[in-house]
Amino acid sequence: MTDHFSDRLADSIRARRSVVCVGLDPSLDRLPADLRDKHAAQAREIGAAAAVAACFEEFAGGIIAAVCDAAAAVKPQAAFFEQYGADGWRALAAVVRCAHDHDLPVIVDVKRNDIAATASAYAAALFGGAAGLGAESAGLGADAATVNPYLGEDSLQPFVDRCAEGKGIFVLARTSNPGAALLQEKEVDGRPLFLHVCESIARLGAGQRGAHG
C-alpha cells in the first residue's frame, strides 16, 4: 500500500474491479424496525442519543460488511452522526475504524471549511494531529474528506497540506442542488464562477499527484 491517498484509492478500485463509493447516510426512521427496537430498549439505560448512535453504528457496520468486496470506498455523511452530539461523533469514529478493518478507504462527507487556524482545527478533527497533553489526538482517522472552496485558496491550504501526509480532499466546484446555479454559475470574466474554482483546485493540487494522478 502507498502513502498517497489517490494511489490507495486506485489500489482499492483495481483490487475490487469497482468504482462504487457507498454512501452511509443513516436516518432513524428509515432503518429496519427490528434494529430500531433493539436499540430503543437500551435508551433508558444509556440515553436516547447514545442509543441512536449505537443503532447507526451497527447499521453502518452491517452495510460495510455487505459491500466490502464490491465497493472501492465508503463515504459516511458526518451530519447524520453529529446531530446526536458526542455519542454520534464516537459512532462515526467507530464506523471509520470498521471500514479500515475491511480495508476500505473512508471519505468523510463534511464539506468543511473556514479560515486560518479554524480550517487547521477542522483538518485535525478529521485526520488527527490536534495538540494534546502528551500525545496528539487521533481525530476521526479519515482517509479523505469533502471541503468547500468558496472562502478562497488560503482556506483550503490546511487541507491541501494534509495531502503530503497521505490524506485526500474532494473539493466542491459545481454542486447538484437547484440553488447552486445562483452563485456557482455566476458569470465572472465571461465564464461561470465554478470554472474559476476548478482552475484554483487544479493549481492547488498540482504538487499532490500520486502515481495514478
C-alpha positions in Angstrom: 0.0 0.0 0.0 1.2 3.5 -0.8 1.1 6.6 1.5 -0.6 8.6 -1.3 -4.4 8.8 -0.9 -5.2 8.7 -4.6 -2.9 5.7 -5.1 -4.6 3.9 -2.2 -8.0 4.6 -3.8 -6.7 3.4 -7.2 -5.4 0.2 -5.5 -8.8 -0.4 -4.0 -10.5 0.2 -7.3 -8.2 -2.3 -9.1 -8.4 -4.9 -6.3 -12.2 -4.9 -6.3 -12.7 -4.1 -10.1 -15.2 -1.5 -9.0 -15.5 2.3 -8.9 -18.5 2.2 -6.5 -18.4 4.5 -3.5 -21.2 3.6 -1.0 -22.7 6.5 1.0 -23.5 5.9 4.7 -26.4 8.4 5.5 -28.3 6.8 8.3 -31.8 8.2 9.0 -33.5 6.7 12.1 -37.0 6.5 10.5 -35.6 4.5 7.6 -33.7 1.9 9.5 -35.0 -1.7 9.9 -37.7 -1.8 12.6 -36.1 -4.7 14.4 -32.8 -2.8 14.6 -34.6 0.3 16.0 -36.5 -1.8 18.5 -33.3 -3.5 19.7 -31.6 -0.2 20.5 -34.7 1.5 21.7 -34.7 -1.0 24.6 -31.3 0.4 25.7 -32.4 4.1 25.6 -33.5 4.4 29.2 -30.2 2.9 30.4 -27.7 4.7 28.2 -29.6 7.7 27.0 -31.6 8.4 23.8 -28.7 9.9 21.8 -26.4 7.1 22.7 -29.0 4.5 21.7 -29.5 6.1 18.3 -25.7 6.4 17.8 -25.3 2.7 18.6 -28.1 1.9 16.2 -26.3 3.9 13.4 -23.0 2.3 14.2 -24.5 -1.2 13.9 -26.4 -0.4 10.7 -23.4 1.2 9.0 -21.1 -1.7 10.1 -23.5 -4.1 8.5 -23.5 -2.2 5.3 -19.7 -2.1 5.2 -19.5 -5.8 5.8 -22.0 -6.4 3.0 -20.3 -4.2 0.4 -16.6 -4.5 1.2 -15.9 -6.9 -1.6 -17.7 -4.8 -4.2 -17.2 -1.2 -3.2 -14.0 0.8 -3.7 -14.7 3.2 -0.8 -17.3 4.3 1.7 -18.5 7.9 2.4 -20.2 8.5 5.7 -22.1 11.8 5.9 -21.0 13.3 9.2 -24.1 15.4 9.8 -26.3 12.3 10.3 -24.0 11.3 13.2 -23.1 14.8 14.5 -26.8 15.6 15.2 -26.5 13.2 18.1 -23.7 15.1 19.7 -20.7 13.4 21.3 -22.3 10.0 21.0 -22.8 10.4 17.3 -19.2 11.5 16.8 -18.0 8.4 18.7 -20.2 6.3 16.5 -18.8 7.9 13.4 -15.3 7.2 14.5 -16.2 3.6 15.1 -17.6 3.4 11.5 -14.3 4.7 10.2 -12.5 2.0 12.1 -14.9 -0.6 10.9 -14.2 0.4 7.3 -10.5 0.3 7.8 -10.9 -3.2 9.3 -12.4 -4.2 5.9 -9.5 -2.4 4.1 -11.8 0.3 2.7 -10.8 3.9 2.2 -13.1 6.3 4.0 -14.2 9.7 2.6 -16.0 11.6 5.3 -18.6 13.9 3.8 -18.5 17.1 5.8 -18.0 20.0 3.2 -16.0 21.8 5.9 -14.0 25.0 5.7 -13.1 28.2 7.4 -10.1 30.5 7.5 -6.7 30.3 9.2 -6.5 28.3 12.5 -10.1 27.2 12.2 -9.5 25.4 9.0 -6.5 23.7 10.6 -8.7 22.6 13.5 -11.3 21.2 11.2 -8.5 19.2 9.4 -7.2 17.9 12.8 -10.7 16.8 13.7 -11.0 14.8 10.5 -7.4 13.5 10.1 -5.9 13.7 13.6 -2.9 15.8 14.8 -4.5 18.2 17.3 -2.1 19.1 20.1 -2.7 17.0 23.2 -1.2 16.6 26.7 1.4 14.0 26.0 0.2 12.9 22.6 -1.6 14.2 19.5 -5.3 13.5 19.0 -6.1 10.7 16.6 -9.2 12.6 15.3 -11.6 10.6 13.2 -8.8 9.0 11.2 -10.5 9.6 7.9 -8.6 8.9 4.7 -10.2 11.9 2.8 -12.9 14.5 3.3 -15.0 16.8 1.3 -14.3 20.5 1.6 -15.8 23.8 0.5 -13.6 26.2 -1.6 -15.7 29.3 -1.5 -13.7 31.0 1.2 -10.6 31.1 -1.1 -7.4 29.3 -1.6 -5.9 30.2 1.8 -8.8 28.5 3.5 -8.0 25.3 1.6 -4.3 25.3 2.3 -4.5 23.5 5.7 -6.4 20.6 4.0 -4.0 20.6 1.0 -1.1 20.4 3.4 -2.5 17.1 4.8 -2.3 15.6 1.3 1.5 15.4 1.8 0.7 13.2 4.8 -1.3 10.7 2.7 -4.7 12.3 3.2 -7.1 13.3 0.4 -9.6 16.1 -0.2 -12.6 16.3 -2.6 -13.2 20.0 -3.3 -16.7 21.2 -4.3 -16.9 23.1 -7.6 -20.4 22.7 -9.1 -22.9 21.1 -6.7 -26.1 19.4 -7.8 -28.7 21.3 -5.8 -31.0 23.6 -7.7 -30.0 26.7 -5.8 -26.3 26.2 -6.7 -26.7 28.0 -10.0 -27.4 31.3 -8.3 -23.7 31.7 -7.3 -21.8 28.9 -8.9 -22.8 29.7 -12.4 -22.5 33.4 -12.0 -20.5 34.9 -14.9 -17.1 36.1 -13.8 -14.8 37.4 -16.6 -17.1 35.7 -19.2 -17.1 32.3 -17.5 -19.1 30.6 -14.8 -17.6 31.0 -11.3 -17.3 27.3 -10.8 -14.9 27.0 -13.7 -12.6 29.5 -11.9 -12.9 27.3 -8.8 -11.8 24.3 -10.9 -8.7 26.1 -12.0 -7.9 27.0 -8.5 -8.3 23.4 -7.4 -6.1 22.2 -10.2 -3.4 24.7 -9.2 -3.5 23.7 -5.6 -3.4 20.0 -6.4 -0.6 20.2 -9.0 2.0 19.2 -6.4 0.0 16.5 -4.8 -0.3 13.9 -7.7 0.4 10.3 -7.0 1.5 7.6 -9.4 -2.1 7.4 -10.8 -2.9 11.1 -10.8 
